[in-house]
Amino acid sequence: MPDKRLPPVPSSTDCSPARLQQLKLIAAARVSAARSASRQQVTDIVRVTVDDEVDTSTFRAIVADVAPDTLD
C-alpha cells in the first residue's frame, strides 16, 4: 500500500499554526473514533499522527487537548 502521509515538516519552529491546528484536529478525530480507554492509547495515536513534526512540549499539549476528560 503506498504511503499517503504528508511530507514531514523540517522543524517544529517552521511548522505553521495552520499545520499545528490540522494535526490537532486529525489527532482528535482519531482519538474519538478509536474510543480510547487509556491515556497511553491517546498518546500512541497522537504520536502516529504528528510523526516527528512537533517538539516534545507541543506533543504533550496536543495529547492534553485531545484526551477525553474521563481518562486518568
C-alpha positions in Angstrom: 0.0 0.0 0.0 1.5 3.4 -0.9 2.4 5.8 1.9 -0.2 8.6 2.0 1.2 10.7 4.7 2.1 14.3 4.1 5.8 15.1 3.8 7.4 15.9 7.2 7.9 19.5 8.3 11.7 20.3 8.6 11.4 21.6 12.2 8.8 22.4 14.7 9.7 26.1 14.6 8.9 26.1 10.9 5.6 24.4 11.5 2.9 26.9 10.7 0.0 27.5 13.1 -2.4 26.1 10.5 -0.4 22.9 10.2 -0.4 22.5 14.0 -4.2 23.0 14.1 -4.6 20.5 11.3 -2.5 17.9 13.3 -4.5 18.6 16.4 -7.8 18.1 14.6 -6.7 14.9 12.9 -5.5 13.5 16.3 -8.7 14.5 18.0 -10.8 12.7 15.3 -8.6 9.6 15.5 -8.9 9.5 19.3 -12.6 10.0 19.2 -13.0 7.3 16.5 -10.9 4.8 18.5 -12.8 5.5 21.7 -9.6 5.4 23.6 -9.8 3.8 27.0 -6.4 4.9 28.4 -4.0 7.8 28.3 -1.4 5.6 26.7 -3.8 4.9 23.7 -4.3 8.6 23.3 -0.5 9.2 23.4 0.1 6.5 20.8 -2.5 7.9 18.5 -1.1 11.4 18.7 2.5 10.0 18.2 1.5 8.3 15.0 -0.4 11.4 13.8 2.3 14.0 14.4 5.1 11.8 13.2 8.0 13.9 14.5 6.6 17.1 13.1 6.4 18.8 16.5 8.7 19.2 19.6 8.1 17.5 22.9 6.2 20.3 24.6 3.9 20.7 21.6 3.3 17.0 21.5 2.3 17.0 25.2 0.0 19.9 24.7 -1.8 18.1 21.8 -2.1 14.9 23.9 -3.6 17.0 26.8 -6.0 18.8 24.4 -7.4 15.7 22.6 -7.5 13.3 25.6 -11.0 12.9 26.9 -11.6 14.3 30.4 -12.7 10.9 31.6 -9.2 9.4 31.3 -6.8 9.3 34.2 
